Amino acid sequence: MIQLQDSIATASDTVANALAPFEMGKLYEPDPVQFTFETIGWPVLGGLILLGLLIAAYFWYRHYQRNFYRREALKSLDSIRPDQALEIFVVLKRTAIHAFGRDKVGAMSGIEWLRFLEQTGKNVTLVTQEKSIQTAIYQAVPIAPDVQRQILSNAKQWVRTHAVKL
């Protein structure tokens, strides 16, 4: 076995010695590849990205303009004083008429109106305060401050979350 290893080592040394006088010389590397945006794909990609951004901006602006009435209603609700509790329902009715149309919500009142608000808004519960609301409207009895806070909170929630179902 040792003889076999010696003969392999001698054979490989012979090949290495035979190639030793053959020198390959200095290795030349090519110039680095220049990266440029001169192909047609880059302007096309840039144009598509720009077009996509313009379309997204258009839809955002359109959404922003369509929700102007919501922002105005929230401002109105924020400016209501405790002695103006019934003004909450004026703002809600005005907002609902803008969103759903006068034909659909203009004549609604009482429990029908409160159920409509609950059905079109998310997490809105006004029917539970119906008795306090009716008493305040028809008998001019002031709404208790804690009930008024709940009504105002639900009104703001409705303005933020109502969905117009056409």
Helices and strands as residue ranges (DSSP letters): H 2-19, H 41-66, H 68-78, G 82-84, H 87-100, H 102-105, H 110-120, G 127-129, H 130-139, H 145-161
